[in-house]
Every structure is written in C-alpha cells, then in structure tokens.
Amino acid sequence: MPTDPSAIRTWANAITVSRLLVSPLMFAIIPDDNVGSWAATGLWFVLSMSDLVDGYLARKEGTTRSGAFLDPLADKVCVLGAMFVLVNRGYFSAWLVGIIAAREISISLYRVFAGAKGVSVPASRAAKWKTFAQQSAVGFAVLPWTAANYTIAAKGSLVIAVVLTV
C-alpha cells in the first residue's frame, strides 16, 4: 500500500533523520593528520549507503513531501559538512569546495522558493551522479589508502565532483 504523500513517519524519513543526527559524529572523527581513518571511512560508507536505502524505500513505499525536503537537506549537511571539515584540516581546496557549496545552496534556495509556490523540483539522474561524486570525494579523502600523500584518487574525485556539480 503506497504511503500517503503527507506522511511524516516513514522508514525512509527515519533513515534520513538518522543521517542528519549522525553526521556531526562523522565531522568529529575526520582525522586532522591527512592519513585517513578506518572509522571515518566506515561511518562515511554507512552514511552514503543509507542515502541509497532511504531513496529505495521512498520509491518502493511512495514518496512524501517531508522526504522530498529532508533527503536533499541530509545530503547537503553530510557532504558539505564533511567537505568544510576537510577544508579546515587543509585537505580540500577552499575554492573548489566553495564552488560546490555555492551551487548546492543556490539550488536549495530555488527548491524552497519553488516549493512555496507548490512546484516540486525532483532530483535528476545527473544530480544523483553529482551526489555520488561528492560522496566519493569525501570517501577517498578519509580512506587511509588514498588519504595519505593526497593521491590522484583523492584529488581527482574532488575535481570530478566540482565538474559534475556545475
């Protein structure tokens, strides 16, 4: 039976809210020595996979207005929060992350204004790839194998994320 679009208490929303609540822990465990962390890698993997799971559940059970708002918010909080920490730790370039942040904030504001007029702006397939690229950039930055010495995988994934974001 499909979920009522006005529903708030759904499994997909519960997972999304959990992502929001756990993200500060992720930010706290990102290492400041640029050697990566298995704990941060594992938690980032769980956060990224939970994005897939809540999306799957929403499509299976039926999307809701609250989920359409919460899921992109959780994506932005997780990705931008982690990227800001990585900038602060000297690992990511501030101007590259600034490009991503400016685009994400402007699209979010557009969605808010469109939503106020009753217009829904769903994520496109390209936006899903963009989110994957952003999540991958953070993942490579905290993965010990690629974080040490700031390898081409870590550098390249951030550049790819910027290209797909704009």
Number of C-alpha atoms within 10 A of each C-alpha: 6 10 16 13 13 11 14 15 12 20 14 28 24 14 19 24 17 14 23 19 13 13 20 14 11 21 19 12 16 24 17 15 12 20 18 23 20 15 15 23 21 15 18 25 16 13 25 20 12 17 21 14 16 21 21 14 16 20 14 13 16 18 22 21 14 15 25 18 17 17 21 19 16 20 21 19 16 24 23 21 17 24 28 19 18 23 17 13 14 13 20 21 15 15 10 16 21 16 14 22 20 13 15 19 13 11 13 17 12 13 18 16 13 13 14 10 9 9 11 15 14 11 10 9 9 11 13 12 14 19 21 16 21 26 25 22 24 27 24 23 33 29 21 18 17 19 23 15 11 19 14 12 16 24 18 14 21 26 17 15 23 21 14 18 20 11
